[in-house]
Structures are given as C-alpha cells and as structure tokens.
Amino acid sequence: MIHSIRARLLILAAAWLTAALLAAFLVISQLLDDFVTSRFDAESAAITDALFAVISADEAGQIVIGATPPDSRFNLPFSGWYWQIAANDRVIARSASLLDGVLSGPTGNYDGGAGRGADQAPLRVMRREITIPDSDATIAVTVTAPAQQIRASLREVRRPLAVSLIVLGLGLAVASVIQVAIGLRSLDRIGQDLRRVRAGRSDRLPRPDVRELRPLAAEINAALDQNAELLTRSRQHLGNLAHSLKTPLAALSNALPSEHEGQTLIARMDRLIGWHLRRARSAQPRVLGQYSAVRPVIEDILLVLRRPLQDKGIMTAINCPDDARFAGERQDLEEMIGNLSENAAKWGRSQLRVSVTSHADRLRIEIADDGPGMAETDTPRALIRGARLDENGPPGAGLGLAIVADLAALHGGALRLERADIGGLAAILDLPA
C-alpha cells in the first residue's frame, strides 16, 4: 500500500503513459507495416503490368516477348527480385536473377502471397494471369520481392519511431512530475502553514489559493478557535474553583490558633489543593500557534525575586539570546522558570545563573545555583508530588519540581536535575523552540 498522494499520482501517470505509448507504437508499427508492404506490392504490380505490355502473339498464335523493362535488381543472381512468364504453365521467360530456377506456387491471381526462392529465402509473391488475343494460351506473370528487404525497410522506419516515442514519453514523464508538483503545491503550503501554527509563528491558516482546500482550512481554523476558547474557559473554571476552595481554608486557618493541631491538616489540604489545581491546569492542552520570548520572562521573574536575592546576597547572571523563543504560552513558561528560579533562590548561597541556548527546533534552559545541590539518587524522588528531601529546609509545598516536569512533558519536553558546575543544582529544561 502506497501512503503518498504524490507517489500514487506519479505511478498511475507512469502506468497510463507506458500503456498509451506502447499501444501507439503497436498501432503505428502496424500502419507502417501495411504502408511499406503496400509500397512493395505496388512496385511489383507496376513491374507485372510492364511485363504484360511486352507480351504479344504473332500471326501463327505464338507468344512473342519484346524487350523487358531494364532493372538491375533482376540481374543480380538470387537477389530475391525475380520475374517469370509462363504460358499454359510452361515457363517461356525469366529474369537473369532467377538463373535456371522456376518460381512455383499456387495457380490463379494473388497479390502479396508468401513464397520461397531457390535458396529458400522468403519472398513476397505477386501472380497474375491473362489471356492474349489471337492466342488460346493463358499467360501467367509472377513477380517476387525479397521479404528480408521488406523487413529491413520496416526496421528503418520503426527505429526512429521508437526513439521518437521514447523521447515523447520522457517529456510527458517530466511534464507529469511538474504537473503533480504544481498540483500538490497547495497541500504542501497548508502543511507549512500548519507547522508555522505549531511553531507559534502564526495563529491561523491563511486562505488557500485553490477552491478545493478552502473548506479544509476553514475547518482547521475553526478547530483552532475552539481550542483557544475551551482552554480559556477551562482556566476560568479552575480559577473559580481555586478561589472557592482556598478562601474557606484561609478563613479556617485564621480562626484557629497558630499552635492548633488543625493547622497542620489545613496546611496539608492547602498543599494537596494547590497540587491538584496546578496539575489540572498543566494537563490542559496548549493553544496552538502561541510562542513566547524567553528573555523577558527570565528578567520579569528575577525582578520579582529581587528582594529575597538581595537579602541573601545572591548575584544573578543571565545568558540568553534575544531571539530565543518557546513554542507555547508565556504563562506556562513563567510557571516553569518561576518554580525553578524560586528553588534556586531558596537554596543558593551567592550565585544564580540562567543560561539559554537554542538549536534547530529545541530550546535548552539551565537554572543553576551554588547551594548544597542534590545527590543523583535523590533526583527521581524530587520530582514526586509533595516530596521534600529536607523537611528542615526553606518552606515549601514540595510541588514545584513535579509541576515543572508535568508542564515540560505536556509541551513535548523534559526536566533534568544535574550537578551544576558552580557547585549546586542545575535544573535543565529541554523544550520546543
């Protein structure tokens, strides 16, 4: 099964083209065969008429043969060009090429019959009978032409015919390739437009230049609009749910003394609600056609973290190309970089570095600190929801890294935790660019 429209069209065109050219060759060859053979038959008929013209009868009724038409072909022995005159089945004259041989065959008139010469070479035979006035003799004139010469003449005309049809076939094949390429150009353009939408360089498909593809583009644009509308509506519902759950918890927490044992349960419920809401948000499909500049997001997040970073004396460094872009929505990128930067600010001692590189269609974001770091055996556990490797460390819900990993996976990327070259933890995001 061929899964390419272009290949199907080209194979079908090649099959029909081959069949048509083969049929044309056979038909034209047959026409040429008839033409060449009829030409030899016409020449034999002319020679026959010329021989009849020199046959007459004298006063005694004897057959008299005058000067025969000169033709060098009938002088060459065994040339295949023979003539013979017979009266009442008795040979009375023959061409020099026949020597002492006799042309035998069926009696009567026939044009273009098959025969053989004295050397068994195939011949094309013409035989006609007439009655001479003033004589009771039946005169039979037989003229032959070499069948090999007829076939040679056919080969001479068939060879240029075959070459011409081959050249025609190659030209039609090239024309078919060009026709298919031009015909499918609009489909290729739709594919390119879809890739631009996925890469975030466009939010809709442009109107195709061919009428047949306009309904398809309209349906795709409608699906894009519906995707954006459903995503916006889902996020609104999630925001409302977060507000309706967290407000009662905050009121309950304020109503209870800080040392009350219920505060621990409230904190746990708040952590679980935050986890599930943020997990639900990260599971929403992203809006197609969105892209986000990376450097402004990094600068905004570090601006928000400026106060805690200054309090700890942490120096920040950003190494990010101005044209680096993320194939997704800004708020998703903010959530990922924000969580990782917040962790680096919590655990770092004096340095926080953000490095961004892009290659082809991939984006690499590394956020490193010079804190205590993490053992390689602990990295899988750090990505589990609610897990904390150091309960005595800075406060947190233990959800940030898990949410970042989920968001990265949603966008076709991944989060890795490695040892930073400045001594602490390096959180590396591999995302689509």
N, C-alpha and C positions, 0 to 999 in steps of 0.2 A: 504494500500500500504506500503510495507516494503522498507525503504530507506537505507538499509545497504547491501552491497555485501556479507559480511561475514554471516549475518543472512539469506539472501536468499540461499546461498550455503548450510548452515547447515540445514535449513528447508527442502530444496529439498533432501539433502542426507538422512535426517531422514525419509522423506516420502517414498523414494525408498527403504531404508533399512527395514523399517517396512513392506512394501508390499512384499519385497523379502523373508523376514523371515517368514511372515505369510503364503505365498504361499508354502515355503519349508516345514513348519510344516504340512500343509494340505496334501501335496503330500506324504511326508514321513509317515505321520499317516495312509494314505490310503494304502501305501505299507506294513506297519507293520500290519495293519488290515488284509490285504489279506494273509500275511505270517502266522500270528497267527491262523487265521481261517483255512487255508490250513493245518497247523500242526495238529489241532484237527480233521479235516476231514481225514487226512492220518492215524491218530491213530484209528479213528472209522472204516476206511476201513480195517486196519490190524486186528481189532477185528472181523469184519464181515467175513473176509477170514478165521480166526481161527475157527469161529463157523461153517462155511460151511465145514471145514475139519473134524469135528466130526459128521457130519450127513451122514447117510448111509441107505440102505434098506436091510431087511433080505430076505430070500428065498420066504416068502409069500408076499413080496412087502410092508411090513410095515416099517414105518420110525423108525430108531434107532438113538438115540443121545448118543454119547460117553461122555467122561469126558470133560467138558468145561474148557477153559483156566482159571486158577486162577487169580483173580484180586480183591483186597479188595474193590475197588471203587464200584463194582457191588454187594457188600454185604451190603452196608450201605443203609437203607431204605430212599427213597425219596432224594437220593444224586444227582439225575439228570443223573447219569450214569446207563442207562438201556440197556438191550438187550432182544429181544423177537424172538422166532422162531415160525412161523405159517406154517401149511400145508393146502393148499386149504382154506385159510382164517380162519383156526381153530388153535388157539394158542396151541402148544404142549410143549413149554418150555419157561421159562422166568427167568430173573435174580432175585436173592433174594431181591435186592433193589426195585424191582417193586411190591413186595408183591403179592396181588391178582389183581393188576391193569392190564389194557390192553392198549397197545400202538395202537392208531387208527390214521388213516390218509389216504391220497390218496394212491391208488394202483400203482404198477409199480416201476420202478427203479428211484431213485433220490438221489442226493448227496447234503448234506448241506441244506435241507429244514428246515422250521421253524415249530415248534410244541409246544405243552404244555403237561406237565405231569399231574399226578393225582392231584397234589397240585397246578395246574395251573401255575407252574413255567415255564418260557420259555426254550425251548430246541432246540438244533440243531440236526436234524434227518438225518440219512442215512438209506436207504432201498434198498435191492437188492433181486431179485428173480432168482431162478434157478430150473431146473428140474433134479430130482435124477434118475440116470439109474436104470433100473429094477423096476421103480415105475412110476405111472401116476400122482403123486402128485406134485404140484407146491409149492416149498419151498420159503418162504419169511423171510429174516432175517432183523430185524430192530435194529439199534444201535443208542443211543442218548448220547449227551454230554450236560451238563448244560450251557446255554447261559450266565448265570451270571459269571461262571468261565472264559469263553472266554473274557468277558468284563473286568474282573479283571486282566487278563493277559495283555490285551491291555493297561489298565491304568498303569500297572507296567513298560511297555516299553515307554509309552507316557510321563510319568513324567520326566524321565531323558532326554528324547528328548527335552521337553520344556525347562528344565533347561539349557541344552547344547546350545540351540538356543538363550536363553536369554543372557547367558554369551558371546556367539559369537556376538550377537547384541551390547552388551555393549563394547566389544573390538573393533568392527567395528565403533561404535559411537566415541570412543576415537580416533581411527585412523583417522576418518573423521575430527574431530576437529583439530588434529595435521596437517593433510594434508591441511586444509583450512588456518590454521595459517601460515604454511610454504609457501603456495602458494601466500598469500597476504602480506607476509613479505616485498616483494619488493615495493608494493604500500605504505605500512607503512613507508618504508625507504624514498620514494620520498616525503611523507608528512613531515617527519622530516627534510629532506634537504630543502624543501621549507620554513619551519619555521626558519631554520638557515639563509636562504637568507633574510627573512623578518627581523630577529633579527640583521642582519649585520655581522654574523659570517662567511658568505660565500657570494661570488658574483655570483656563478654559480652552477648549479646542476651537480653532478658527473655522469659519465656514468653508467647507471643501469647494473646489472649483468644478467638481462634477456633480451632477444632479443625483446620481445613484447613491452617493455616500453621504449626502446631507442628512437623511433620516438617522443614520448611524451616529454621526457627530452630534445631532440634536439629542439623541438618547443618552450618549455619554455625558454631555454637558448637564442634562437633567439629573443623571446619577451623581455627578459631582456636586451639584447644588443640594441634592437631597442628603448627601453625605455631610456636607457642611452644616445643614440645618439640623440634622439629627444629632451631630456632635455638640452643637451649641445648646440644643435643648437638653441633652443628657447632662452636660456640665451645669446647667442651671438647676436641674433637679438635684444633682449631687451637692451643689452649694446650699440649696434649701435644706437638704437632709442634714448636712453638717451643722448648719445653724440650729436646726430644731433639736439635735442631739446634744451638742456641746453647751448650749445655753443652760438647760436644766442641770447638767453636770457641774457647770461653773457655779450656779446658784447653790447647789447642794454642797459643793466644796467650801463656799463662803459661809454657809450656815453651820458647818461643823468646825469644832476647834482643830487647830493645826496638828495637835497630838492625837486626835481621834483615830482609832484603828480603821475607820471607814475611809480616811484619806488615801490609804494605800490601795483600797479597792477602787476608789474614784480615779486615782492615777492610772491604775491598770486598765479600767474601762476606757479612759481617755486615750491611752496608747492604742488599744485594740480598735477603737472607733477611727482614730487617725489612720491606722494601718489599712483597715478595710476600705475607707473612703478614698485614700490616696491610691490604693491598689485598684479600686474600681475605676478611678479616673485614668490611671495609666493603661488600663485594658481597653479604653475607648479607642476606636480607630482614628488615626490622624486625618486631618483634612488634606486631601491630595492637592498638590500644586503649591504647598507652602514651603518657604525656606526662610532661614534666619541668619543674619550676620552674627558671627561668633564674638568678635572683639567687643562690640558694645555690651553684650550680655556679661562678659567677664568683668568689664570695667564697672558696670552697674552693681554687680554682686559684691565686688571688692569695696565699692563705695559704701554699700550698706554695712559691710563688716569692718569699716574703717575704725570705729571706736574700740571694739574688742581687740583688734590687731594692734592698735596704738597702745592700749593698756598693757599688752604683753610684750611690746617692743618688737613685734614681728615685721620684718621687711618683706615687701611683696615685689615680685618680678613677673612681667607679662611678656611672653614671646609668641606673638600671634600675627599672621599676615592679615592685612586689612581686607583682603578679598576672600578670606575663609568663610564658608557658608555651611549651614547644617540643613539637610533636607527634612525639615519638619517645622513645627510651630515653635515660636520663641518661648512660650511658657513651659513647654517640655524641656527645652534646652536650659532654661533658667532653673527648673527643678533639679535637673541632674547636676549642673555645675554648682548650683547653690548648696545642695547637700554635701557635695564633695569638698567645696571650699569651706563650709562651716566645720566639717570634721577636721580639715587641715588647720583651721584657726584654733580649734579646741586643743589639739594635740601638739601643734607645732611649738617650738621654743623661740626661734629667731628668724626663720625663713619660711616663706610660702611662695612657690613658683608655679606658674601656669604656662605650659608650653603647648602650642597648637601647630600641627603640620597636616597638610592635605596632599594626597597623591591620587590621581585619577578621580575615581568617584568615592573615595573613602576619606574620612576625617579622623585624626588622632588628637585627643585632648588628654594631656597629662597634668594632674594636680598633685604636687609633691610638697612634703613638709620635712622638717628636721626633728620630728618628735621621736618617741620611742619605737615607732614602727610596729610591725606585726610579724609574727612567725609565719612561715609558709604553710604550716599545718593548720593555722587558725583562719586562713582566708576563706575556706568554704563555709565555716560557721559564721563568719562576719556577714555573709550575705543572706543568712536566715532571718526571717522576720522576727523582730523582738529580741534578737540575741545581742548580748553585750559581753565583750570579752573582759571588761574591767568595771565591775559594779561600783568601784570606789572612784572612778574617774569623773570627768566632767559630766553634768547631767545630760540626759538624752533618752529617747524612746527606743533606740535600737532598731529604727525602721529606715533610716536614711539610705544606707547602702543597698538594702533589699529593694527599695523603691527605684533607686537609680538603675540597678540591674534589670528590673522589670521594664522600665521605660526604654533602656537601651535595646533590650531584646525585642520590644514592640516595634522599634524602628529598624530592625534588622542589624543591630549592633551587639556589642558585648562590653562588660565591665571586667577589668582585671586588676588585681591588687598585687603589687610587687614592692620590692625594696628599692627606695629612692637612692640616687647617687649622692644626695645630700644628707643621708643618714636615716630618714624616717620612712613614711609610707608614700608610695606613688600609686595613685588611683588613675588608671588609664582607660579612657572611653574610646572605643572603636565604633564610629558612626558613619552613616551615609552622608556624602558631601553633596 
